[in-house]
Amino acid sequence: MAINVPDHFELIDKVTLIVTLYSTTVAASFFVRPVVYHHLQYPYGSLDKFKSRSHRFIILGLIPAGLTLYLGLQLAIHSLIGSIESFILASLPFILVYFLFRARKGEFLKNL
């Protein structure tokens, strides 16, 4: 077996691990796409079109990358405390980043 799963892993942990691995693969594929697109489209017919598509690839890659970070953190927390609370605790850094992102220009305080 290519992945050595600990004996104490439950079904939810195994499913989370598989989803995390797939998510990592998809994220890496999206992050590599601008490089491939660059090599296929050079010289550019339209630089704006190239920049727009490259930006879209990177934004789409952030979604599975974030999912990978979340599920990896959830797996680590679940192996320590072993409960459903690990899903909630794994979301805390993302909630913090969201509030810091909103507060960077005072947007968060305006909406309260």
BELLIN-V468081 format. One record per residue. RES is the residue in one letter. PSI is psi in degrees with one decimal (* if undefined). Layout:
res,psi
RES,PSI
RES,PSI
//
This chain:
res,psi
M,135.0
A,-27.4
I,122.5
N,99.6
V,130.1
P,151.1
D,-29.0
H,0.2
F,130.8
E,177.1
L,-42.2
I,-36.0
D,-40.6
K,-42.4
V,-43.1
T,-41.2
L,-43.4
I,-44.8
V,-39.7
T,-41.9
L,-42.9
Y,-41.6
S,-39.0
T,-42.2
T,-44.2
V,-43.8
A,-46.9
A,-38.2
S,-42.7
F,-38.1
F,-24.5
V,-22.7
R,-39.9
P,-35.3
V,-45.0
V,-44.8
Y,-39.4
H,-46.5
H,-30.5
L,-31.1
Q,-4.5
Y,134.7
P,146.6
Y,134.3
G,-36.7
S,112.7
L,-37.2
D,-40.3
K,-41.7
F,-47.0
K,-38.7
S,-46.3
R,-40.5
S,-41.7
H,-42.5
R,-41.7
F,-43.3
I,-42.8
I,-43.8
L,-31.3
G,-25.3
L,-28.9
I,-56.1
P,-27.1
A,-43.2
G,-40.6
L,-40.3
T,-45.3
L,-43.3
Y,-50.2
L,-34.9
G,-42.7
L,-39.5
Q,-42.8
L,-43.3
A,-44.5
I,-41.1
H,-35.0
S,-21.8
L,-46.8
I,-16.5
G,47.6
S,173.0
I,-17.9
E,-18.2
S,-31.3
F,-37.5
I,-46.3
L,-33.3
A,-22.3
S,-15.7
L,-44.7
P,-35.4
F,-36.0
I,-42.7
L,-46.0
V,-39.2
Y,-47.8
F,-38.6
L,-37.3
F,-44.0
R,-33.2
A,-7.4
R,-29.4
K,17.7
G,10.2
E,-35.5
F,-43.5
L,-27.9
K,-32.0
N,-6.9
L,*
//
